[in-house]
């Protein structure tokens, strides 16, 4: 395992049009920084190369950043479409964006058209503190470099009920699609609403009519951050429960499923009951035969960092 960017966590990822991987982190100095050195609540980085030989640059925020941040927050999902980076997360005021008791509870869309050097955000949210019907975004379906391998003209976004909920619905995973040129238009987002009699997906603009694409009945995670493995012609995703040692791997033939479990662990890595803070497969780091996939994950304690690990798939 390769471990760097000590003190920074989350690390959602997408493959940009310039061939760089773009990552976001939270509460740290990013690459070359520490939990205190260069600390911001929200930063974005570019990563080049292929493991184990990678190069890292803090593009926005963090230690020796190319650009200083103009706000703070947290990001859970990233995607590159038509040379524009899009992210979903919460936005907090202030240059370094240090969270306070008054920091908003929200999920908002951010975007950058200059390789992550500057960011803007929408005046609308997917949910905020006034919302009772939560949609907590977990990841975009990734289709290779700058989304060039997309299955159609849509971008696919996954999300769950808020993890703070105790309604019994927090294990449900939902799917939303939006035309690839309309991500900034909230009215263009459509919810998955099940399958018709011919097995084709139904889409609706009515949030109340949405249907889950997956239900986590084990507490070991949902496939909420998938990457399309073009060689294997399968969507592959990792999911985690509340803790980092609760790990599941899933695969499906379509973004809406049906999702099958590859493997599940209740004590993966022997890492113990430390908070799970993301597990992501960068599309660029899938081998040509589709059987090797590098992953980045983070947690707390000695795993509060950019942790890079290799997964090898065996085909039936």
N, C-alpha and C positions, 0 to 999 in steps of 0.2 A: 504494500500500500504506500502511495505517495501522499505526504501530508505537508501542506504549506498554508499560507495566509492564516497563521495562528490567531485565534480570537475572533474570526469572522465566520458567519454561518448562513444558511439557507441555500444559496447557489443555484437558483433556476437558470436555465441555459437555452440559447438558440444559436443557430448557425447563420451568420450575417452574409450579406452580398459581397463583402470584401474578403471572404474566406476565413475570417476570424470567428471564433466562438465568443459569444457575449454572455457574461454571467452577471448576476446581481447578488450582493451580499448585504447582511445586516449587522449592525452593532460591532464594528471593528474597523481596523485600518486597511483591510484588503490585503493584496499581495505586497509583501515587504513590510507591512505594518504589524501591529499587535492589537490587543484589546484596548490599549490606551493610545499608542502611537498612530496618529492619523485617523483616530476613531470618528466614524460617522454612523448615523442610524441606517443610512441607505447609500450604497455605492454601486457603480457599474464598472466592469473590467472587460478587456479584450484578452483573449488567449489564443496564441498561434501554435502551430506544430502538432505533433502526435505523441502521446505518451510512449515512453517516459520523457521524451525531449520536447518540452513545452516552454513557451515564452509568455510572460504575463505583464500586462500594463493596466494600471488603474486609470480608467478614462475619465471618470466623474466621481470625485470623492475619494478619500483614503490617503494613504501615505504616498507622497510624490505624485499626486494625481495630475493628469494633464489639464483638468478643469476642476475648479472648486464647486461643490454642490450649492444649489440655490434654495433647496428645501430638503427635508428629510422624510422618512417613512419606512415602509417595508414593501417588498415586491415578492410575489409568489409565482408569477407566470411571465414568460418572455416569448416573443416570436418576432422573426424578421420577415416582412412581406414587402416586395417591391422596393427594396433598399431602405425601408423605414423600420425602425425597431419599435415594438409595442410592448408595454408591460402593464401588469395589473397589480395594484397594491393600495396601501393607505398612504396618504400624504400628510406630513406634519410640518408646521411652519418653522422657520429658523434656518440659518445657513447650514449648520451641522445636523439640524433636525433632531435634537435630543428629545426623546419622548418624555412626556409629563402625564400627570393624572388626567389632564384635559385633552390629550392627543386623541384625535377622532377615531372612532371605530367605523371603518368604511372599506369598500373595495372600489377603486377608481382606475380609469384607463390613463396611462402615460404614454408619450411617444417621443421619438428622437429621429430626426432626418439627417443628422450629421455624425453618424457612427458613435452615438452615445456621448458626445461632447456636451450636449445641452438637452434638457428635457422640458416638456410641457405636459399639462394634464387637463382632462376634461372637467367641465363644471357639473357633470352628472356622475352618479355612482351606480354600481350594481346593487349595493346595499349600503346603508349607513345606520347610525344609532336609532333612527326613527323607524327602521324597517323591522317587521316581525317575520316576514317570509324570506329568510336569509338565502343567499347564494354566495358561497365562499369559494372563489376560483382557486383551482389547484394546478392547472396547467393547460397549455395549448397542445394539440396534436402537432408533432413536428414532422415535416416532409422534406428534410434535406436542406441544402444551401438556399437561403432566402425563400424558403417554401416552394422552390421550383418543382418539386416532385408531387405537388398537391394532387389529390385524386379528382378534384373538381374546382369550381370557382369560389369555394367557401373556405373560411378559416373555422376550425373546430375548437371549442373551449369547454373544459370540464370544470365542474364545481360541486361541492358538497354542501350540506347543511353546515352552519357554523359549528366548529368544534366545541364552542361554549354551551351549545344547546344540550338539554337533557330531555328532549321531547320523545325520544325513541326513534327519531327520524335522522339522527346525525350520521348514520351509517349509509345513507343513500347518496348515490353519485348521479349527477345530472349532466346533460350535454346540450350545448348551445352552438349554433352556427351563425356566421355572418358573412356576407359577400366580401371577398378579399380586398376590395377597394372602398369598403364602407365601415371600417372598424370604429371610426369616430362617431358614427350615427347610431345612437342607442335604439332608435326605432327599427333598425334593420336586423336586430338580433332575433333569432327564432329558436324556440325550445323544441327539443326532441319530445314527441308525444306518443311513442310506441310504434308498432308496425301495423300496416294494413293487411288485408286478407292475402295479398300476394307476397308479403314479407318485406315490403319496401317501407322505409322510415316515413313517419308522419311528422310534419313540422308545424308549429303554431306560434303566433305572436303573443298568445295568451299564457302568461306565466302560470296561472292557476291550472292549466291543462297539461302541464309537463308530466313526464313519466321518467322514473330513474332508469339508467342503463346498467346499474350494478347496485347490489346491496351487500354491504360488508356484514356478514353474520358471525364472523370469527373474531373481530377486533384486531385483525392482523393487516388491515389496509385495503385500499381500493385502487384500481388502475386509473388514477386521475391525472397522469402526466405522461402520455404515451409518445413513443417515437415509431415512425413507420420504417420497418426493416425491409427495404425494397427487394433484397435478394431472397428473403424467406417469404415475402409477401404477407407479412403479419405485423400488426401493431403490438409492440412490446412495451410493457409498463411495469414499474415497481410501485408498490404501495407499502406504507408503514402504518402501524397502529400508533398508540400514544407514545410508545417507547422505541428507541433506535433498534433494539434487538427483536422487534416484531416486524418481520419483513416478508412480503409476498411478491412473487413475480407472476405476471399475467400475459396472455396473448389473445388476439382476436383477429378475424378476417376483415372487419369493418370498424369504423370509429364507434359505432353503437353496439358492437359485439357480434355474436355472443362471446362474452369473456370467459376464458378457461384459465384455471390456475395451473401454472407450471410447477411451482414449489412454494411452500410456506414454512417459515421458521418462527418459533416462539422464543428462541434464544440465539439468534443469529450473531455470530462473531464473539459471543460471550461478553457483549458490551454492557449488559445489565439494563436496569430500568432508568436510562437516561432519556431525556426528551428527544423525540424524533423531530428533525428540522430539515427534512427534504432528502430525496434520493432521486437522481436525475441521470438519464442516458443521453449524452450529446450525440446527435445524429452524425456528425463528422467523424466520430471515433468508432464507427461500426466497420468491421473488417469487410473486405470484398466478398468473402464467402458467407457473410452474415452471422457467423458463429461466435465472434468475439465482440463484446460490447463493453466499453469502459463506462464506469459510473462515478458520479460525484455525490457524496452525502455528507451530512454534518449532524452534530448533536451538541451536547453540553460537555463541560469538563475537558478531558484531553482530546475530545472529538469536536471541539468548538473550532473548526478549521475547514479548509478545502481538502477533503479526503478522497483521493482518487484510487479506484480499485477496479480490477478487471474481472469480467464475467465471461464464462465460456458456456455456450449452449450446445447440447447434444440433441440431434434430430432423431425422431422415431421413423 
